[in-house]
Structure formats: C-alpha cells, structure tokens
Amino acid sequence: MKQLSPIRQTGLIAALVILWGVSFPINKMMLQYTPPLLFAGMRTLAGAILLMLLMLPKRKQIQWKQHKHVYILSSLLNVVLFFGLQTYGLKMMSSGLFSVLVYLQPVLVALFAWIWLGEHMSVLKGIGLTFGILGVAAISTRGEAGHISTIGVMLGIGTSISWALGTVYVKKVSSVVHFMWLAALQCLIGGIILIIAGSLAEPWSEIQWNPIFWSGLGFSSIFGVTGSWILYFTLVNSGEASVVTSYTFLVPIVSVLTGMLFLHESFTLYLLLGLIFIGISIGMVNLKPKSSPLKSGKRKILNKLD
C-alpha cells in the first residue's frame, strides 16, 4: 500500500484517536445495561457485518482457502484475546491502572517491529516511548493507587501483548491479504467466538434492550469497531507500525477529557503532566535524525567511487 500524504495521515490519526478516546467512556457506560463479554461480541459482530456489506463488491479478494490461517490468527490476536482479556481484566482492577498496562502496546509494537519487520529502533525512539508510558501512567492513575490484582496485572499485560502482536502481524501480511477484508473477517470470526463464550459465561436476560443500549451498541459497532479498524489498518499498512502506534498514547487524554465533560471528572496536575510527557513522546518517536555533513560527504565519495 502506498504511503499517505502527511496531511491525510494526520487527519486519519486524529480521527482514530478521537474515536478510540470517546469509545472508552461510552462502552464503560454501556456496561450498566449489558454483560461485558456479550456486549463485546455483539458490537464486534455487528461491525463485521457492516464491513462485509461495504466490501461485497470485492468479495473475490477474500481468497479464503489460501489465507484462512491469516484471518483466523488475526481474529484471535486482535479480537478474541484483546477484547476478552481486557473485559475480564477490568473486573479485577481499576480501569486507570489497567489502561496503563494496555497502553504498553506502542512500546511492544516498536520492539516486535524491530525484531520481525526490521524497523529502525534508535535510542531516541526508545526514550520517547518511555516518556509515553510515563504520560499514560500519570493520566490514568490520577493519583489513585486503586486495587492491584496479580491476575488483573497479568491480564492487562496479556491484552497489550496480544494487541501488539496483532498489529505487527497485520503489517507483515498486508501485502498478502486485502486489509479491509482482514478487518471484516477478523471481527466476524472473533465476534462469533466472543458471543459463544459470553453465552456460556453470562445470562442474556441481563441485557436491558432499551434505547440507550441500542444507541451505545450502534455507536460502538459503527464507529468504535468498523470505523476505527479501517483507520487503524490503513495507517499501519501505509507507514511504520511503531510510529503510527505511538499516537495511541493520545487515547487516554481524549478519554479523560470526555470523562471531564460528561462524567464531571476534574482536571488534575497528573493530567497536565501526562499531556507534557505524551507530547515529548510523540515528538521523539517521529523525529528522524539528520545525517551529519561528514557522513553525507562520505556517502557521496563512496557513491562516486562506485
């Protein structure tokens, strides 16, 4: 896939961060009306159906027999493990502390992309990613220790690892499968698995089928699943995975600001500190070091000799 222009890339990243950031408090509110695993399965499956309807004219590009292992593995990493571990992890510890663990993902993506995709890992990028972790930690904890569960910590790290592996895997297979069909089929397979698991673990009778639930399900399916996965895969396929995922550090900021507007949460020093750290992080991760004049001169001489 060809690279996006800087303006278009910035616009897509901004849209993705806003969608993910707004989706977090909305999904949190929806859990008052539905069991978590069933809700995750329903919104994922609904998003998959919408994606498939959009892609029907290009159904020949699925090539299921040749690429079924790609679709299945991607669904396990990006949907089943990511949403499943996340749902149960949030039951065992505070959402703030859990999100710190989940947003280790950009660091893990940079590491995995360096190992498997050959992407450059500089000292500057490593320091920048560390600032990102500190920023997310400052925003998410907001000075509250919260309840720390060993199992919850393990689930949080597992969520982050599965998401990071899924991101790198998608980047690796992007030249083999159509990324839109990959997004659709991973949500279809993952959504079915989550609904089956939810049906075994949670009662359907606990779902309150009221207008608020339907509104939340609609928003989450259309924007939180369909829209966000299209944007995310488009960005990952068109540029460095580690650079694109560095912007996910911004998601907690949007989530907190949304919480301030709709859940009446207060602005704190930790939020300001987090904003500063995340700004430094994104700047350092995306900064491309310039070659020194001496090195450039050496290259020119070598090129002439060649």
C-alpha angles and dihedrals in degrees: 000000000000121000119266122239114258092249094050093044091052091049093050092047091050091050092048094049091049093048094049093041094051093041093061098065091037092054089045090055091047091060087075087070104036142029109263102237094047090047091050090050095046096048092045093049092046090050090050093052091051091050092049092051090053091049099044094106088060097044092127088070092068094081090184098182094054098040107026091114089057093052093046096047092046091050091051094050102036101034117014099040096030097050096030098052091040093054096051094039091058089057092060104046141016117291091235096057092040092054090054088061094044092051091058080088097096090054092049091046090054089050096045092043089052091051101041107019099037094236116163118264112194128180088246092055091048092052090046092053089050089055088051092056090049091049094051090046092052094049098042100046096040088189096307119122094201126188112310116208121185091214090046091053090050091049091049092052089045090053091052094046094049092049092047093048090047092052094050091044091053090050091049095051096038092106092051104049135031105261094218092054089045090055092047098046095043089054092045095051094038093045092053092049092048092049091050091049091046092049090055095046105031135044117243088213090074092068113102104213095204131134092265091056093047091048092050092046091049094049093045093048098045101036107014095048112015099034098038096047091049090051094043096049091044091054096043092048094049101048147011110316093217093052094047094048091049087075091061085078084077093062096082089053092057090044093053093045090050089050090052091054100042105019096038095238116166129244110248141187088251090060091051091047090049092051091053094047093047092049090053090046096054092045093052095044093051097040111109111209114235120232115249118247090246093055091044090051091050091051092051092050092048091048091052091049089051 
